[in-house]
């Protein structure tokens, strides 16, 4: 059962890192409604779309790797049950996953206007 909680806890940080690498190295070529960093500002122009993916990719790689190290460290040293620790790690991971969006949107607003 402990393996299950390890997988669950490492899922978001690993996905963030992998998607960050994909966005940075192989971003979606054209603006679409299915895959990518899709916000009103990022979809305003092809230039904004490309820039948003580079920026989001870079942020998610860094944050994903830091979060991965954090989750591993917490799982090794925290004297809490795996179930509670998994809930905490998932909550922190989801929060950190969403956190860069306002910063990226501000940068897009400053660079590309309204």
VENQUI-V72756 format. One record per residue. N is the residue number from 1. RES is the residue in one letter. SS is DSSP state (hx for helix, st for strand, lp for the rest). OMEGA is omega in whole degrees, -180 to 180 (999 if undefined). D_LAST is the distance of its C-alpha to the last C-alpha in Angstrom with 1 decimal. Layout:
n->[N/N]
res->[RES/RES]
ss->[SS/SS]
omega->[OMEGA/OMEGA]
d_last->[D_LAST/D_LAST]
//
This chain:
n->[1/2/3/4/5/6/7/8/9/10/11/12/13/14/15/16/17/18/19/20/21/22/23/24/25/26/27/28/29/30/31/32/33/34/35/36/37/38/39/40/41/42/43/44/45/46/47/48/49/50/51/52/53/54/55/56/57/58/59/60/61/62/63/64/65/66/67/68/69/70/71/72/73/74/75/76/77/78/79/80/81/82/83/84/85/86/87/88/89/90/91/92/93/94/95/96/97/98/99/100/101/102/103/104/105/106/107/108/109/110/111/112/113/114]
res->[X/X/X/X/X/X/X/X/X/X/X/X/X/X/X/X/X/X/X/X/X/X/X/X/X/X/X/X/X/X/X/X/X/X/X/X/X/X/X/X/X/X/X/X/X/X/X/X/X/X/X/X/X/X/X/X/X/X/X/X/X/X/X/X/X/X/X/X/X/X/X/X/X/X/X/X/X/X/X/X/X/X/X/X/X/X/X/X/X/X/X/X/X/X/X/X/X/X/X/X/X/X/X/X/X/X/X/X/X/X/X/X/X/X]
ss->[lp/hx/hx/hx/hx/hx/hx/hx/hx/hx/hx/hx/hx/hx/hx/hx/hx/hx/hx/hx/hx/hx/hx/hx/hx/lp/lp/lp/lp/lp/lp/lp/lp/lp/lp/lp/lp/lp/lp/lp/lp/lp/lp/lp/lp/hx/hx/hx/hx/hx/hx/hx/hx/hx/hx/hx/hx/hx/hx/hx/hx/hx/hx/hx/hx/hx/hx/hx/hx/hx/hx/hx/hx/hx/hx/hx/hx/lp/lp/lp/lp/hx/hx/hx/hx/hx/hx/hx/hx/hx/hx/hx/hx/hx/hx/hx/hx/hx/hx/hx/hx/hx/hx/hx/hx/hx/hx/hx/hx/hx/hx/hx/lp/lp]
omega->[180/178/178/-179/174/-180/-179/-177/-178/-176/-177/179/179/178/178/-178/-179/179/176/178/178/179/-178/-175/-178/-178/175/-174/-177/177/-179/-179/-175/-170/174/176/-171/171/-180/-179/-178/-178/-178/179/179/180/178/179/-180/-179/-179/-180/177/-178/179/178/180/-179/-177/176/-178/-178/179/179/177/179/177/179/179/-178/179/-180/180/-180/-179/-174/-176/180/-177/179/-178/-178/-180/180/178/176/179/-179/179/177/178/-179/180/178/-179/177/-176/-174/-178/-173/179/179/178/179/177/178/178/179/-180/-176/-174/179/-178/999]
d_last->[49.8/48.5/47.2/45.1/43.4/42.8/41.1/38.9/37.9/37.1/35.2/31.7/31.9/33.4/30.8/27.9/29.7/30.4/27.0/25.5/28.0/27.2/23.4/24.2/27.1/26.5/23.0/22.4/22.3/20.3/17.6/19.7/20.1/23.1/22.8/20.2/17.3/15.7/12.5/9.6/7.5/10.8/11.7/8.9/11.2/14.6/13.8/11.3/14.0/16.7/15.2/14.6/18.2/19.7/18.2/19.1/22.4/23.3/22.6/24.5/27.4/27.9/27.4/29.5/32.3/32.4/32.4/35.1/37.3/36.7/37.7/40.8/41.8/41.5/43.5/46.2/46.7/45.8/48.9/47.2/47.9/45.9/44.6/43.2/41.8/40.1/38.4/37.2/36.1/34.2/32.4/31.5/30.4/28.1/26.5/26.1/24.7/21.8/21.4/19.2/16.4/14.7/15.2/13.9/10.6/10.4/11.4/8.8/6.0/8.4/9.3/6.7/3.8/0.0]
//
